[in-house]
Amino acid sequence: MVIEKLETLETSLKSVLGELEDLRQSRSDLQSQVEQARSEALSASETVNGRDEEIAKLREENTRLQDERNEVRDRVERILNHLPSE
């Protein structure tokens, strides 16, 4: 009877140890997935920051070009206003 109980206990312990190993493997897999997700998030964040910087530069350039266009238009209008009419 004691031997049967010990065998049952051994079987139960093997089962629990197997489950524990499965849990450890799952934890390791999840940890790898979390690290991969963090890496992807960091990469995406860097990409977004780079795009934000590029957008800011393009906006500055656009403003500069609009100012230049306005200045040229004003000069042309002044020149046209000073031309003798026929």
N, CA, C and O atoms as a printed pandas DataFrame, in Angstrom:
     atom_number atom_name residue_name chain_id  residue_number  x_coord  y_coord  z_coord
0              1         N          MET        A               1    0.817   -1.195    0.000
1              2        CA          MET        A               1    0.000    0.000    0.000
2              3         C          MET        A               1    0.863    1.262    0.000
3              4         O          MET        A               1    0.586    2.213   -0.731
4              5         N          VAL        A               2    1.891    1.261    0.812
5              6        CA          VAL        A               2    2.785    2.409    0.860
6              7         C          VAL        A               2    3.488    2.578   -0.483
7              8         O          VAL        A               2    3.683    3.699   -0.955
8              9         N          ILE        A               3    3.863    1.470   -1.087
9             10        CA          ILE        A               3    4.546    1.530   -2.376
10            11         C          ILE        A               3    3.617    2.111   -3.429
11            12         O          ILE        A               3    4.044    2.910   -4.262
12            13         N          GLU        A               4    2.346    1.717   -3.398
13            14        CA          GLU        A               4    1.382    2.256   -4.358
14            15         C          GLU        A               4    1.235    3.766   -4.187
15            16         O          GLU        A               4    1.182    4.516   -5.162
16            17         N          LYS        A               5    1.170    4.191   -2.938
17            18        CA          LYS        A               5    1.042    5.633   -2.674
18            19         C          LYS        A               5    2.292    6.382   -3.130
19            20         O          LYS        A               5    2.203    7.482   -3.676
20            21         N          LEU        A               6    3.459    5.773   -2.898
21            22        CA          LEU        A               6    4.701    6.396   -3.347
22            23         C          LEU        A               6    4.751    6.469   -4.874
23            24         O          LEU        A               6    5.210    7.463   -5.435
24            25         N          GLU        A               7    4.282    5.421   -5.538
25            26        CA          GLU        A               7    4.250    5.430   -7.000
26            27         C          GLU        A               7    3.281    6.492   -7.511
27            28         O          GLU        A               7    3.561    7.188   -8.487
28            29         N          THR        A               8    2.135    6.606   -6.836
29            30        CA          THR        A               8    1.157    7.628   -7.213
30            31         C          THR        A               8    1.748    9.013   -7.002
31            32         O          THR        A               8    1.591    9.906   -7.835
32            33         N          LEU        A               9    2.430    9.177   -5.877
33            34        CA          LEU        A               9    3.079   10.450   -5.582
34            35         C          LEU        A               9    4.156   10.750   -6.619
35            36         O          LEU        A               9    4.283   11.888   -7.070
36            37         N          GLU        A              10    4.929    9.737   -6.996
37            38        CA          GLU        A              10    5.970    9.915   -8.004
38            39         C          GLU        A              10    5.360   10.329   -9.343
39            40         O          GLU        A              10    5.871   11.223  -10.017
40            41         N          THR        A              11    4.278    9.680   -9.715
41            42        CA          THR        A              11    3.595   10.012  -10.965
42            43         C          THR        A              11    3.073   11.441  -10.921
43            44         O          THR        A              11    3.199   12.193  -11.888
44            45         N          SER        A              12    2.489   11.800   -9.790
45            46        CA          SER        A              12    1.972   13.166   -9.633
46            47         C          SER        A              12    3.099   14.187   -9.695
47            48         O          SER        A              12    2.964   15.233  -10.331
48            49         N          LEU        A              13    4.206   13.883   -9.036
49            50        CA          LEU        A              13    5.352   14.794   -9.051
50            51         C          LEU        A              13    5.921   14.939  -10.462
51            52         O          LEU        A              13    6.282   16.042  -10.874
52            53         N          LYS        A              14    6.003   13.835  -11.201
53            54        CA          LYS        A              14    6.486   13.906  -12.580
54            55         C          LYS        A              14    5.554   14.770  -13.423
55            56         O          LYS        A              14    5.995   15.548  -14.268
56            57         N          SER        A              15    4.270   14.618  -13.176
57            58        CA          SER        A              15    3.290   15.425  -13.915
58            59         C          SER        A              15    3.453   16.906  -13.587
59            60         O          SER        A              15    3.443   17.757  -14.477
60            61         N          VAL        A              16    3.603   17.198  -12.301
61            62        CA          VAL        A              16    3.777   18.588  -11.870
62            63         C          VAL        A              16    5.080   19.152  -12.424
63            64         O          VAL        A              16    5.114   20.296  -12.876
64            65         N          LEU        A              17    6.143   18.369  -12.394
65            66        CA          LEU        A              17    7.425   18.823  -12.938
66            67         C          LEU        A              17    7.329   19.054  -14.447
67            68         O          LEU        A              17    7.927   19.994  -14.972
68            69         N          GLY        A              18    6.584   18.206  -15.137
69            70        CA          GLY        A              18    6.371   18.406  -16.569
70            71         C          GLY        A              18    5.616   19.699  -16.837
71            72         O          GLY        A              18    5.957   20.455  -17.746
72            73         N          GLU        A              19    4.584   19.945  -16.033
73            74        CA          GLU        A              19    3.820   21.190  -16.171
74            75         C          GLU        A              19    4.696   22.399  -15.864
75            76         O          GLU        A              19    4.615   23.427  -16.536
76            77         N          LEU        A              20    5.535   22.260  -14.838
77            78        CA          LEU        A              20    6.443   23.347  -14.474
78            79         C          LEU        A              20    7.407   23.645  -15.623
79            80         O          LEU        A              20    7.669   24.807  -15.931
80            81         N          GLU        A              21    7.925   22.612  -16.244
81            82        CA          GLU        A              21    8.829   22.801  -17.382
82            83         C          GLU        A              21    8.097   23.471  -18.539
83            84         O          GLU        A              21    8.648   24.352  -19.199
84            85         N          ASP        A              22    6.852   23.053  -18.786
85            86        CA          ASP        A              22    6.044   23.688  -19.837
86            87         C          ASP        A              22    5.825   25.165  -19.529
87            88         O          ASP        A              22    5.914   26.013  -20.417
88            89         N          LEU        A              23    5.538   25.466  -18.264
89            90        CA          LEU        A              23    5.332   26.863  -17.858
90            91         C          LEU        A              23    6.610   27.679  -18.033
91            92         O          LEU        A              23    6.566   28.828  -18.472
92            93         N          ARG        A              24    7.730   27.089  -17.693
93            94        CA          ARG        A              24    9.008   27.791  -17.869
94            95         C          ARG        A              24    9.271   28.073  -19.348
95            96         O          ARG        A              24    9.726   29.157  -19.714
96            97         N          GLN        A              25    8.982   27.087  -20.186
97            98        CA          GLN        A              25    9.174   27.269  -21.626
98            99         C          GLN        A              25    8.233   28.352  -22.150
99           100         O          GLN        A              25    8.631   29.198  -22.951
100          101         N          SER        A              26    6.981   28.318  -21.688
101          102        CA          SER        A              26    6.016   29.345  -22.106
102          103         C          SER        A              26    6.472   30.722  -21.656
103          104         O          SER        A              26    6.365   31.698  -22.398
104          105         N          ARG        A              27    6.980   30.791  -20.438
105          106        CA          ARG        A              27    7.475   32.067  -19.914
106          107         C          ARG        A              27    8.638   32.571  -20.759
107          108         O          ARG        A              27    8.715   33.753  -21.092
108          109         N          SER        A              28    9.532   31.665  -21.096
109          110        CA          SER        A              28   10.683   32.035  -21.922
110          111         C          SER        A              28   10.226   32.519  -23.297
111          112         O          SER        A              28   10.738   33.511  -23.815
112          113         N          ASP        A              29    9.263   31.814  -23.880
113          114        CA          ASP        A              29    8.734   32.223  -25.185
114          115         C          ASP        A              29    8.075   33.594  -25.097
115          116         O          ASP        A              29    8.282   34.449  -25.958
116          117         N          LEU        A              30    7.283   33.796  -24.053
117          118        CA          LEU        A              30    6.614   35.089  -23.880
118          119         C          LEU        A              30    7.627   36.206  -23.656
119          120         O          LEU        A              30    7.463   37.316  -24.162
120          121         N          GLN        A              31    8.661   35.906  -22.905
121          122        CA          GLN        A              31    9.699   36.901  -22.656
122          123         C          GLN        A              31   10.389   37.288  -23.968
123          124         O          GLN        A              31   10.688   38.461  -24.196
124          125         N          SER        A              32   10.636   36.308  -24.816
125          126        CA          SER        A              32   11.233   36.598  -26.127
126          127         C          SER        A              32   10.297   37.454  -26.968
127          128         O          SER        A              32   10.737   38.378  -27.653
128          129         N          GLN        A              33    9.004   37.146  -26.913
129          130        CA          GLN        A              33    8.022   37.928  -27.667
130          131         C          GLN        A              33    7.951   39.364  -27.152
131          132         O          GLN        A              33    7.838   40.307  -27.936
132          133         N          VAL        A              34    8.017   39.523  -25.834
133          134        CA          VAL        A              34    7.990   40.865  -25.245
134          135         C          VAL        A              34    9.223   41.648  -25.683
135          136         O          VAL        A              34    9.114   42.818  -26.051
136          137         N          GLU        A              35   10.384   41.022  -25.647
137          138        CA          GLU        A              35   11.614   41.697  -26.075
138          139         C          GLU        A              35   11.547   42.070  -27.551
139          140         O          GLU        A              35   11.999   43.146  -27.942
140          141         N          GLN        A              36   10.985   41.186  -28.372
141          142        CA          GLN        A              36   10.824   41.476  -29.800
142          143         C          GLN        A              36    9.874   42.658  -29.988
143          144         O          GLN        A              36   10.136   43.553  -30.792
144          145         N          ALA        A              37    8.766   42.654  -29.238
145          146        CA          ALA        A              37    7.794   43.754  -29.336
146          147         C          ALA        A              37    8.427   45.068  -28.893
147          148         O          ALA        A              37    8.189   46.107  -29.508
148          149         N          ARG        A              38    9.228   45.033  -27.836
149          150        CA          ARG        A              38    9.916   46.247  -27.379
150          151         C          ARG        A              38   10.872   46.762  -28.452
151          152         O          ARG        A              38   10.938   47.961  -28.723
152          153         N          SER        A              39   11.600   45.843  -29.049
153          154        CA          SER        A              39   12.541   46.225  -30.101
154          155         C          SER        A              39   11.802   46.849  -31.281
155          156         O          SER        A              39   12.240   47.864  -31.825
156          157         N          GLU        A              40   10.690   46.248  -31.676
157          158        CA          GLU        A              40    9.901   46.788  -32.782
158          159         C          GLU        A              40    9.309   48.145  -32.420
159          160         O          GLU        A              40    9.262   49.052  -33.250
160          161         N          ALA        A              41    8.855   48.278  -31.171
161          162        CA          ALA        A              41    8.292   49.559  -30.727
162          163         C          ALA        A              41    9.365   50.646  -30.737
163          164         O          ALA        A              41    9.099   51.778  -31.139
164          165         N          LEU        A              42   10.569   50.306  -30.297
165          166        CA          LEU        A              42   11.665   51.274  -30.305
166          167         C          LEU        A              42   12.007   51.680  -31.732
167          168         O          LEU        A              42   12.214   52.858  -32.023
168          169         N          SER        A              43   12.062   50.703  -32.605
169          170        CA          SER        A              43   12.349   50.993  -34.010
170          171         C          SER        A              43   11.264   51.875  -34.617
171          172         O          SER        A              43   11.563   52.824  -35.343
172          173         N          ALA        A              44   10.013   51.562  -34.321
173          174        CA          ALA        A              44    8.898   52.369  -34.833
174          175         C          ALA        A              44    8.956   53.779  -34.269
175          176         O          ALA        A              44    8.684   54.749  -34.976
176          177         N          SER        A              45    9.310   53.891  -32.997
177          178        CA          SER        A              45    9.416   55.205  -32.363
178          179         C          SER        A              45   10.517   56.033  -33.018
179          180         O          SER        A              45   10.343   57.226  -33.267
180          181         N          GLU        A              46   11.647   55.393  -33.292
181          182        CA          GLU        A              46   12.748   56.097  -33.955
182          183         C          GLU        A              46   12.340   56.530  -35.362
183          184         O          GLU        A              46   12.697   57.618  -35.815
184          185         N          THR        A              47   11.593   55.672  -36.042
185          186        CA          THR        A              47   11.108   56.014  -37.380
186          187         C          THR        A              47   10.173   57.209  -37.316
187          188         O          THR        A              47   10.267   58.131  -38.126
188          189         N          VAL        A              48    9.268   57.184  -36.341
189          190        CA          VAL        A              48    8.321   58.294  -36.181
190          191         C          VAL        A              48    9.070   59.579  -35.857
191          192         O          VAL        A              48    8.758   60.635  -36.408
192          193         N          ASN        A              49   10.050   59.497  -34.972
193          194        CA          ASN        A              49   10.831   60.688  -34.631
194          195         C          ASN        A              49   11.554   61.233  -35.859
195          196         O          ASN        A              49   11.605   62.444  -36.076
196          197         N          GLY        A              50   12.109   60.331  -36.653
197          198        CA          GLY        A              50   12.781   60.756  -37.880
198          199         C          GLY        A              50   11.816   61.420  -38.841
199          200         O          GLY        A              50   12.147   62.421  -39.475
200          201         N          ARG        A              51   10.629   60.862  -38.946
201          202        CA          ARG        A              51    9.620   61.451  -39.829
202          203         C          ARG        A              51    9.154   62.799  -39.298
203          204         O          ARG        A              51    8.938   63.736  -40.067
204          205         N          ASP        A              52    8.999   62.893  -37.984
205          206        CA          ASP        A              52    8.605   64.178  -37.388
206          207         C          ASP        A              52    9.647   65.252  -37.682
207          208         O          ASP        A              52    9.309   66.392  -38.004
208          209         N          GLU        A              53   10.922   64.871  -37.567
209          210        CA          GLU        A              53   11.994   65.824  -37.866
210          211         C          GLU        A              53   11.951   66.233  -39.335
211          212         O          GLU        A              53   12.117   67.406  -39.667
212          213         N          GLU        A              54   11.728   65.259  -40.207
213          214        CA          GLU        A              54   11.653   65.552  -41.641
214          215         C          GLU        A              54   10.453   66.450  -41.940
215          216         O          GLU        A              54   10.555   67.373  -42.748
216          217         N          ILE        A              55    9.331   66.188  -41.297
217          218        CA          ILE        A              55    8.140   67.031  -41.484
218          219         C          ILE        A              55    8.432   68.456  -41.043
219          220         O          ILE        A              55    8.061   69.411  -41.726
220          221         N          ALA        A              56    9.096   68.603  -39.902
221          222        CA          ALA        A              56    9.430   69.943  -39.407
222          223         C          ALA        A              56   10.333   70.669  -40.406
223          224         O          ALA        A              56   10.133   71.852  -40.683
224          225         N          LYS        A              57   11.320   69.964  -40.939
225          226        CA          LYS        A              57   12.219   70.582  -41.928
226          227         C          LYS        A              57   11.450   70.987  -43.179
227          228         O          LYS        A              57   11.658   72.072  -43.722
228          229         N          LEU        A              58   10.562   70.109  -43.629
229          230        CA          LEU        A              58    9.780   70.415  -44.827
230          231         C          LEU        A              58    8.841   71.598  -44.595
231          232         O          LEU        A              58    8.627   72.412  -45.494
232          233         N          ARG        A              59    8.289   71.687  -43.406
233          234        CA          ARG        A              59    7.420   72.829  -43.093
234          235         C          ARG        A              59    8.220   74.132  -43.103
235          236         O          ARG        A              59    7.765   75.151  -43.623
236          237         N          GLU        A              60    9.415   74.081  -42.522
237          238        CA          GLU        A              60   10.275   75.272  -42.541
238          239         C          GLU        A              60   10.610   75.665  -43.976
239          240         O          GLU        A              60   10.552   76.841  -44.336
240          241         N          GLU        A              61   10.960   74.680  -44.783
241          242        CA          GLU        A              61   11.287   74.940  -46.184
242          243         C          GLU        A              61   10.071   75.491  -46.922
243          244         O          GLU        A              61   10.198   76.414  -47.728
244          245         N          ASN        A              62    8.912   74.938  -46.655
245          246        CA          ASN        A              62    7.684   75.414  -47.284
246          247         C          ASN        A              62    7.414   76.873  -46.911
247          248         O          ASN        A              62    7.061   77.680  -47.770
248          249         N          THR        A              63    7.579   77.206  -45.645
249          250        CA          THR        A              63    7.378   78.583  -45.192
250          251         C          THR        A              63    8.364   79.515  -45.879
251          252         O          THR        A              63    7.994   80.599  -46.330
252          253         N          ARG        A              64    9.618   79.089  -45.956
253          254        CA          ARG        A              64   10.642   79.899  -46.619
254          255         C          ARG        A              64   10.283   80.124  -48.087
255          256         O          ARG        A              64   10.392   81.242  -48.590
256          257         N          LEU        A              65    9.859   79.074  -48.765
257          258        CA          LEU        A              65    9.503   79.192  -50.180
258          259         C          LEU        A              65    8.266   80.067  -50.381
259          260         O          LEU        A              65    8.190   80.824  -51.348
260          261         N          GLN        A              66    7.314   79.965  -49.485
261          262        CA          GLN        A              66    6.134   80.830  -49.578
262          263         C          GLN        A              66    6.523   82.294  -49.394
263          264         O          GLN        A              66    6.025   83.172  -50.098
264          265         N          ASP        A              67    7.413   82.546  -48.447
265          266        CA          ASP        A              67    7.887   83.922  -48.237
266          267         C          ASP        A              67    8.610   84.434  -49.484
267          268         O          ASP        A              67    8.409   85.574  -49.902
268          269         N          GLU        A              68    9.449   83.586  -50.070
269          270        CA          GLU        A              68   10.151   83.974  -51.300
270          271         C          GLU        A              68    9.160   84.260  -52.419
271          272         O          GLU        A              68    9.297   85.250  -53.139
272          273         N          ARG        A              69    8.176   83.405  -52.563
273          274        CA          ARG        A              69    7.164   83.591  -53.602
274          275         C          ARG        A              69    6.432   84.915  -53.411
275          276         O          ARG        A              69    6.202   85.648  -54.373
276          277         N          ASN        A              70    6.072   85.214  -52.178
277          278        CA          ASN        A              70    5.384   86.476  -51.891
278          279         C          ASN        A              70    6.270   87.675  -52.223
279          280         O          ASN        A              70    5.809   88.674  -52.776
280          281         N          GLU        A              71    7.541   87.555  -51.876
281          282        CA          GLU        A              71    8.472   88.647  -52.165
282          283         C          GLU        A              71    8.618   88.847  -53.676
283          284         O          GLU        A              71    8.604   89.980  -54.155
284          285         N          VAL        A              72    8.756   87.765  -54.416
285          286        CA          VAL        A              72    8.877   87.860  -55.875
286          287         C          VAL        A              72    7.600   88.441  -56.470
287          288         O          VAL        A              72    7.663   89.296  -57.353
288          289         N          ARG        A              73    6.450   87.989  -55.999
289          290        CA          ARG        A              73    5.186   88.518  -56.507
290          291         C          ARG        A              73    5.086   90.026  -56.262
291          292         O          ARG        A              73    4.672   90.782  -57.142
292          293         N          ASP        A              74    5.471   90.451  -55.059
293          294        CA          ASP        A              74    5.437   91.884  -54.739
294          295         C          ASP        A              74    6.370   92.672  -55.663
295          296         O          ASP        A              74    6.005   93.744  -56.145
296          297         N          ARG        A              75    7.558   92.149  -55.907
297          298        CA          ARG        A              75    8.508   92.835  -56.790
298          299         C          ARG        A              75    7.952   92.936  -58.213
299          300         O          ARG        A              75    8.033   93.986  -58.851
300          301         N          VAL        A              76    7.394   91.841  -58.691
301          302        CA          VAL        A              76    6.826   91.844  -60.044
302          303         C          VAL        A              76    5.679   92.844  -60.125
303          304         O          VAL        A              76    5.569   93.577  -61.108
304          305         N          GLU        A              77    4.837   92.884  -59.121
305          306        CA          GLU        A              77    3.725   93.842  -59.120
306          307         C          GLU        A              77    4.250   95.277  -59.126
307          308         O          GLU        A              77    3.714   96.131  -59.832
308          309         N          ARG        A              78    5.291   95.543  -58.345
309          310        CA          ARG        A              78    5.867   96.894  -58.327
310          311         C          ARG        A              78    6.458   97.255  -59.684
311          312         O          ARG        A              78    6.296   98.375  -60.169
312          313         N          ILE        A              79    7.146   96.292  -60.287
313          314        CA          ILE        A              79    7.723   96.544  -61.612
314          315         C          ILE        A              79    6.613   96.806  -62.619
315          316         O          ILE        A              79    6.694   97.744  -63.412
316          317         N          LEU        A              80    5.582   95.979  -62.584
317          318        CA          LEU        A              80    4.470   96.149  -63.525
318          319         C          LEU        A              80    3.750   97.481  -63.312
319          320         O          LEU        A              80    3.288   98.103  -64.269
320          321         N          ASN        A              81    3.660   97.904  -62.083
321          322        CA          ASN        A              81    2.993   99.175  -61.781
322          323         C          ASN        A              81    3.808  100.370  -62.271
323          324         O          ASN        A              81    3.247  101.436  -62.523
324          325         N          HIS        A              82    5.108  100.208  -62.407
325          326        CA          HIS        A              82    5.964  101.307  -62.851
326          327         C          HIS        A              82    6.196  101.318  -64.360
327          328         O          HIS        A              82    6.810  102.244  -64.890
328          329         N          LEU        A              83    5.711  100.298  -65.043
329          330        CA          LEU        A              83    5.861  100.264  -66.498
330          331         C          LEU        A              83    4.890  101.269  -67.128
331          332         O          LEU        A              83    3.746  101.405  -66.692
332          333         N          PRO        A              84    5.358  101.951  -68.135
333          334        CA          PRO        A              84    4.438  102.888  -68.804
334          335         C          PRO        A              84    3.343  102.116  -69.536
335          336         O          PRO        A              84    3.597  101.080  -70.150
336          337         N          SER        A              85    2.170  102.620  -69.463
337          338        CA          SER        A              85    1.065  101.967  -70.162
338          339         C          SER        A              85    0.957  102.510  -71.568
339          340         O          SER        A              85    1.227  103.691  -71.787
340          341         N          GLU        A              86    0.586  101.721  -72.491
341          342        CA          GLU        A              86    0.534  102.138  -73.904
342          343         C          GLU        A              86   -0.787  102.711  -74.276
343          344         O          GLU        A              86   -0.988  103.106  -75.424
